[in-house]
Amino acid sequence: MRNCACREDLMKLINEVSFAVDDVKLYLDTHPCDESAMEYFRKYSHMRNEALKEYAENYGPLTVDTVIYSDSEKWNWTSEPWPWQEGGC
Protein backbone atom coordinates (compact mmCIF):
# COMPACT_ATOMS: atom_id res chain seq x y z
CA MET A 1 0.00 0.00 0.00
CA ARG A 2 1.49 3.33 1.10
CA ASN A 3 4.01 4.40 3.68
CA CYS A 4 2.13 4.89 6.96
CA ALA A 5 -0.84 6.91 5.76
CA CYS A 6 -2.48 9.49 7.95
CA ARG A 7 -5.01 7.80 10.25
CA GLU A 8 -7.85 9.91 8.85
CA ASP A 9 -6.92 9.16 5.22
CA LEU A 10 -6.62 5.46 5.95
CA MET A 11 -10.04 5.39 7.65
CA LYS A 12 -11.52 7.17 4.63
CA LEU A 13 -10.02 4.55 2.31
CA ILE A 14 -11.28 1.69 4.50
CA ASN A 15 -14.79 3.16 4.51
CA GLU A 16 -14.79 3.67 0.74
CA VAL A 17 -13.56 0.20 -0.18
CA SER A 18 -15.79 -1.41 2.47
CA PHE A 19 -18.79 0.29 0.89
CA ALA A 20 -17.72 -0.96 -2.56
CA VAL A 21 -17.32 -4.52 -1.23
CA ASP A 22 -20.69 -4.49 0.51
CA ASP A 23 -22.40 -3.03 -2.54
CA VAL A 24 -20.99 -5.59 -4.97
CA LYS A 25 -21.84 -8.42 -2.53
CA LEU A 26 -25.48 -7.41 -2.76
CA TYR A 27 -25.27 -7.35 -6.56
CA LEU A 28 -23.62 -10.78 -6.62
CA ASP A 29 -26.48 -12.21 -4.57
CA THR A 30 -28.70 -11.76 -7.62
CA HIS A 31 -26.04 -12.03 -10.36
CA PRO A 32 -23.70 -14.81 -9.16
CA CYS A 33 -22.33 -15.56 -12.64
CA ASP A 34 -21.19 -12.02 -13.43
CA GLU A 35 -17.43 -12.48 -13.83
CA SER A 36 -16.65 -8.76 -14.00
CA ALA A 37 -18.50 -8.23 -10.71
CA MET A 38 -16.53 -11.10 -9.16
CA GLU A 39 -13.28 -9.51 -10.32
CA TYR A 40 -14.41 -6.18 -8.88
CA PHE A 41 -15.23 -7.93 -5.60
CA ARG A 42 -11.81 -9.61 -5.48
CA LYS A 43 -9.99 -6.34 -6.22
CA TYR A 44 -11.80 -4.25 -3.61
CA SER A 45 -11.85 -7.02 -1.04
CA HIS A 46 -8.06 -7.27 -1.37
CA MET A 47 -7.73 -3.48 -1.08
CA ARG A 48 -9.90 -3.54 2.04
CA ASN A 49 -7.87 -6.30 3.66
CA GLU A 50 -4.60 -4.51 2.92
CA ALA A 51 -5.93 -1.22 4.30
CA LEU A 52 -7.21 -2.94 7.47
CA LYS A 53 -3.81 -4.61 7.88
CA GLU A 54 -1.98 -1.29 7.42
CA TYR A 55 -4.28 0.40 9.92
CA ALA A 56 -3.70 -2.35 12.48
CA GLU A 57 0.06 -2.18 12.01
CA ASN A 58 0.16 1.58 12.54
CA TYR A 59 -2.77 2.48 14.77
CA GLY A 60 -4.21 -0.72 16.25
CA PRO A 61 -6.79 -3.22 15.04
CA LEU A 62 -10.24 -2.21 13.80
CA THR A 63 -11.55 -5.76 13.65
CA VAL A 64 -10.77 -8.91 15.55
CA ASP A 65 -9.34 -10.35 12.31
CA THR A 66 -6.56 -7.76 12.25
CA VAL A 67 -5.39 -8.05 15.86
CA ILE A 68 -2.48 -10.23 14.72
CA TYR A 69 -1.10 -7.32 12.66
CA SER A 70 -0.96 -4.84 15.51
CA ASP A 71 2.35 -4.27 17.20
CA SER A 72 1.02 -4.82 20.69
CA GLU A 73 1.47 -7.64 23.13
CA LYS A 74 -1.54 -6.66 25.17
CA TRP A 75 -5.20 -6.06 24.55
CA ASN A 76 -5.21 -2.26 24.59
CA TRP A 77 -7.52 -1.05 21.86
CA THR A 78 -9.87 0.51 24.40
CA SER A 79 -7.15 2.98 25.41
CA GLU A 80 -6.63 4.23 21.84
CA PRO A 81 -8.86 6.79 20.08
CA TRP A 82 -11.88 5.14 18.50
CA PRO A 83 -12.01 5.34 14.69
CA TRP A 84 -14.84 7.89 14.72
CA GLN A 85 -13.08 10.17 17.21
CA GLU A 86 -10.88 13.03 16.13
CA GLY A 87 -7.64 11.53 15.01
CA GLY A 88 -4.74 12.99 13.23
CA CYS A 89 -1.68 12.24 11.27
C-alpha positions as CSV (number, residue, x, y, z in Angstrom):
1,M,0.0,0.0,0.0
2,R,1.5,3.3,1.1
3,N,4.0,4.4,3.7
4,C,2.1,4.9,7.0
5,A,-0.8,6.9,5.8
6,C,-2.5,9.5,8.0
7,R,-5.0,7.8,10.2
8,E,-7.9,9.9,8.8
9,D,-6.9,9.2,5.2
10,L,-6.6,5.5,6.0
11,M,-10.0,5.4,7.7
12,K,-11.5,7.2,4.6
13,L,-10.0,4.5,2.3
14,I,-11.3,1.7,4.5
15,N,-14.8,3.2,4.5
16,E,-14.8,3.7,0.7
17,V,-13.6,0.2,-0.2
18,S,-15.8,-1.4,2.5
19,F,-18.8,0.3,0.9
20,A,-17.7,-1.0,-2.6
21,V,-17.3,-4.5,-1.2
22,D,-20.7,-4.5,0.5
23,D,-22.4,-3.0,-2.5
24,V,-21.0,-5.6,-5.0
25,K,-21.8,-8.4,-2.5
26,L,-25.5,-7.4,-2.8
27,Y,-25.3,-7.4,-6.6
28,L,-23.6,-10.8,-6.6
29,D,-26.5,-12.2,-4.6
30,T,-28.7,-11.8,-7.6
31,H,-26.0,-12.0,-10.4
32,P,-23.7,-14.8,-9.2
33,C,-22.3,-15.6,-12.6
34,D,-21.2,-12.0,-13.4
35,E,-17.4,-12.5,-13.8
36,S,-16.7,-8.8,-14.0
37,A,-18.5,-8.2,-10.7
38,M,-16.5,-11.1,-9.2
39,E,-13.3,-9.5,-10.3
40,Y,-14.4,-6.2,-8.9
41,F,-15.2,-7.9,-5.6
42,R,-11.8,-9.6,-5.5
43,K,-10.0,-6.3,-6.2
44,Y,-11.8,-4.3,-3.6
45,S,-11.9,-7.0,-1.0
46,H,-8.1,-7.3,-1.4
47,M,-7.7,-3.5,-1.1
48,R,-9.9,-3.5,2.0
49,N,-7.9,-6.3,3.7
50,E,-4.6,-4.5,2.9
51,A,-5.9,-1.2,4.3
52,L,-7.2,-2.9,7.5
53,K,-3.8,-4.6,7.9
54,E,-2.0,-1.3,7.4
55,Y,-4.3,0.4,9.9
56,A,-3.7,-2.4,12.5
57,E,0.1,-2.2,12.0
58,N,0.2,1.6,12.5
59,Y,-2.8,2.5,14.8
60,G,-4.2,-0.7,16.2
61,P,-6.8,-3.2,15.0
62,L,-10.2,-2.2,13.8
63,T,-11.5,-5.8,13.6
64,V,-10.8,-8.9,15.5
65,D,-9.3,-10.4,12.3
66,T,-6.6,-7.8,12.3
67,V,-5.4,-8.1,15.9
68,I,-2.5,-10.2,14.7
69,Y,-1.1,-7.3,12.7
70,S,-1.0,-4.8,15.5
71,D,2.4,-4.3,17.2
72,S,1.0,-4.8,20.7
73,E,1.5,-7.6,23.1
74,K,-1.5,-6.7,25.2
75,W,-5.2,-6.1,24.5
76,N,-5.2,-2.3,24.6
77,W,-7.5,-1.1,21.9
78,T,-9.9,0.5,24.4
79,S,-7.2,3.0,25.4
80,E,-6.6,4.2,21.8
81,P,-8.9,6.8,20.1
82,W,-11.9,5.1,18.5
83,P,-12.0,5.3,14.7
84,W,-14.8,7.9,14.7
85,Q,-13.1,10.2,17.2
86,E,-10.9,13.0,16.1
87,G,-7.6,11.5,15.0
88,G,-4.7,13.0,13.2
89,C,-1.7,12.2,11.3
